[in-house]
Amino acid sequence: MYSNGYILRFAATVTIICSILLASAATLLKPAQEENIQTDIKKNILRAVQLIEPDQKYAKKDILDMFAKRMSSVVVDPAGTVIPNLTADEVNADETDRLPIYLLKDANGAVTAYCFPISGKGLWSTVKGYLALDSDLNTVRGITFYSHGETPGLGGEISKDWFIENFVGKKILDTNGSLVGITIEKGKLRADTKGKEHKVDGISGATLTGKGINEFLMGDLERFNPYFTILRNKVHNEVIS
Ligand SMILES: Cc1cc2nc3c(=O)[nH]c(=O)nc-3n(C[C@H](O)[C@H](O)[C@H](O)COP(=O)(O)O)c2cc1C
C-alpha cells in the first residue's frame, strides 16, 4: 500500500514531466506551424488570382515556387501612395496604415491582377480572405475566405467553390466609375435582379454571415480604392495624352 505522500509526489512528477513535454513540443512545432500558415495564405492569394485550380492538389514547394515566380507586391499608405522599399510580406494583413497589395505579373512584367487582404466580422467569427481584381481595377478576378469560424453547412459555405465562383467577373464600379462593391444577396439572384453585375447569390441559412461580409468587403474596397484610383487615373491620362 502506497502512502498519500508517495501518491501526491508521483502525480506531481508525472504532471511536471507531461507539462515540460507539451511545452517543448509546442515550442518546437511553432516555426513549422507558422510556415504552414504562410504557405496556406500564399495558396489563397494564388487561388484568388486564378493561378491555381480549386480541385487540384499542390505540393508546398510548387506553391512557394509559383508564388516567388509570379507574384510581387507593393505596400501603400491610406492615401494610396506607395511606401518605398517595403514588400507585402513585411506587413500584417490587418494593418491600417500600411496596406499590402500583391501583384500578378505576366512574362513582360505587366500587372494582370491586384490582390489584397479582406477581413472582418461574420456572424460568429472574424472572417479572413483575399480579393483579386483584374488589371481594369473593376472586374473581380477571384476571392477566397481562408480563415473563419462560421457554422459548417451554413456560414461555413463561404469558403466553398460554388460560393466563391459567384464573385468571378462581378464589377466593383458602377457605370460612372463610382465604387459600389459587391453585395451578397438574400437567396438566389433572379433573372430580373437589377444591378446583377454587383451582386452574388446568398447562402440559405447564412444571411448574417453574408451581411457581415458585405460590410467589411465594402470597407476594405474603400481602404484600397485610393491606390486603385491613382492607377486608374494614370492609365486614363496615358490614354488621352
Ligand atoms: C446552430 C446554428 C448555427 C448558425 N450558424 C449560422 C451561420 O454560420 N451564419 C449565419 O448567417 N446564420 C447562422 N445561424 C442563424 C440562422 O441560420 C438564421 O438566422 C436563420 O435560419 C435565418 O435563415 P436565413 O439566413 O436563410 O434568413 C445559425 C443558427 C443556428 C441555430
The ligand as an ORCA input file, in Angstrom:
! r2SCAN-3c Opt
* xyz 0 1
  C     -26.639     26.274    -34.625
  C     -26.865     27.460    -35.517
  C     -25.822     27.896    -36.316
  C     -25.987     29.005    -37.137
  N     -24.947     29.423    -37.917
  C     -25.123     30.493    -38.721
  C     -24.055     30.957    -39.543
  O     -22.950     30.419    -39.587
  N     -24.295     32.075    -40.309
  C     -25.495     32.717    -40.303
  O     -25.632     33.722    -41.007
  N     -26.508     32.294    -39.541
  C     -26.357     31.200    -38.743
  N     -27.371     30.787    -37.964
  C     -28.600     31.594    -37.949
  C     -29.716     31.022    -38.788
  O     -29.305     30.133    -39.776
  C     -30.506     32.142    -39.456
  O     -30.615     33.257    -38.629
  C     -31.929     31.771    -39.755
  O     -32.110     30.450    -40.026
  C     -32.462     32.623    -40.904
  O     -32.230     31.990    -42.182
  P     -31.724     32.847    -43.431
  O     -30.307     33.156    -43.158
  O     -31.887     31.960    -44.638
  O     -32.537     34.084    -43.494
  C     -27.222     29.687    -37.138
  C     -28.266     29.222    -36.337
  C     -28.095     28.136    -35.536
  C     -29.234     27.662    -34.694
*
